Amino acid sequence: MPKIQWTNLPIAVRDHLFERLRERQISAEDLYQLKLSREAEPDTPEGAWYKDFGSFKICGNGKYPKTFLLRGQPATGKKL
């Protein structure tokens, strides 16, 4: 299984992630939880996936993170 790729993202994906961080006002505390998860280098399935952090979700497809959702917003794919 691939690992989530956080570096050298396509420019459009990177810009979209930063835009969603600002728009959804993800807190520094929440970002720290994301950092800890990144350091664990979780495997991802082929296809859609998401990881629920409680106050937000990160969603992706294969090795790429794709967007951030807020609590209550439905996510699709395999839960990590």
Contacts in CASP RR format, 6 or more apart in sequence:
PFRMAT RR
TARGET T0000
AUTHOR 0000-0000-0000
METHOD contacts of the structure
MODEL  1
MPKIQWTNLPIAVRDHLFERLRERQISAEDLYQLKLSREAEPDTPEGAWY
KDFGSFKICGNGKYPKTFLLRGQPATGKKL
1 43 0 8 1.000
1 44 0 8 1.000
1 45 0 8 1.000
1 46 0 8 1.000
2 43 0 8 1.000
2 44 0 8 1.000
2 46 0 8 1.000
2 62 0 8 1.000
2 63 0 8 1.000
3 41 0 8 1.000
3 42 0 8 1.000
3 43 0 8 1.000
3 44 0 8 1.000
3 63 0 8 1.000
4 38 0 8 1.000
4 41 0 8 1.000
4 42 0 8 1.000
4 44 0 8 1.000
4 63 0 8 1.000
4 64 0 8 1.000
4 65 0 8 1.000
5 63 0 8 1.000
5 64 0 8 1.000
5 65 0 8 1.000
6 38 0 8 1.000
6 65 0 8 1.000
9 17 0 8 1.000
9 64 0 8 1.000
9 65 0 8 1.000
10 64 0 8 1.000
13 64 0 8 1.000
13 65 0 8 1.000
13 66 0 8 1.000
16 66 0 8 1.000
16 67 0 8 1.000
17 65 0 8 1.000
17 66 0 8 1.000
17 67 0 8 1.000
17 68 0 8 1.000
20 26 0 8 1.000
20 67 0 8 1.000
20 68 0 8 1.000
21 31 0 8 1.000
21 68 0 8 1.000
24 56 0 8 1.000
24 68 0 8 1.000
24 69 0 8 1.000
24 70 0 8 1.000
26 55 0 8 1.000
26 56 0 8 1.000
26 68 0 8 1.000
27 55 0 8 1.000
30 53 0 8 1.000
30 55 0 8 1.000
30 56 0 8 1.000
33 53 0 8 1.000
34 53 0 8 1.000
34 58 0 8 1.000
37 51 0 8 1.000
37 53 0 8 1.000
42 51 0 8 1.000
42 80 0 8 1.000
44 60 0 8 1.000
44 62 0 8 1.000
44 63 0 8 1.000
44 80 0 8 1.000
45 62 0 8 1.000
45 78 0 8 1.000
46 62 0 8 1.000
47 61 0 8 1.000
47 62 0 8 1.000
47 77 0 8 1.000
47 78 0 8 1.000
48 59 0 8 1.000
48 60 0 8 1.000
48 61 0 8 1.000
48 62 0 8 1.000
48 76 0 8 1.000
48 77 0 8 1.000
48 78 0 8 1.000
49 59 0 8 1.000
49 60 0 8 1.000
49 61 0 8 1.000
49 62 0 8 1.000
49 77 0 8 1.000
49 78 0 8 1.000
49 79 0 8 1.000
49 80 0 8 1.000
50 57 0 8 1.000
50 58 0 8 1.000
50 59 0 8 1.000
50 60 0 8 1.000
50 69 0 8 1.000
50 75 0 8 1.000
50 76 0 8 1.000
50 77 0 8 1.000
50 78 0 8 1.000
50 79 0 8 1.000
50 80 0 8 1.000
51 57 0 8 1.000
51 58 0 8 1.000
51 79 0 8 1.000
51 80 0 8 1.000
52 75 0 8 1.000
52 79 0 8 1.000
54 71 0 8 1.000
55 70 0 8 1.000
55 71 0 8 1.000
56 68 0 8 1.000
56 69 0 8 1.000
56 70 0 8 1.000
56 71 0 8 1.000
57 68 0 8 1.000
57 69 0 8 1.000
57 70 0 8 1.000
57 71 0 8 1.000
57 73 0 8 1.000
57 75 0 8 1.000
58 65 0 8 1.000
58 67 0 8 1.000
58 68 0 8 1.000
59 65 0 8 1.000
59 66 0 8 1.000
59 67 0 8 1.000
59 68 0 8 1.000
59 69 0 8 1.000
59 75 0 8 1.000
59 76 0 8 1.000
60 66 0 8 1.000
60 67 0 8 1.000
69 75 0 8 1.000
END
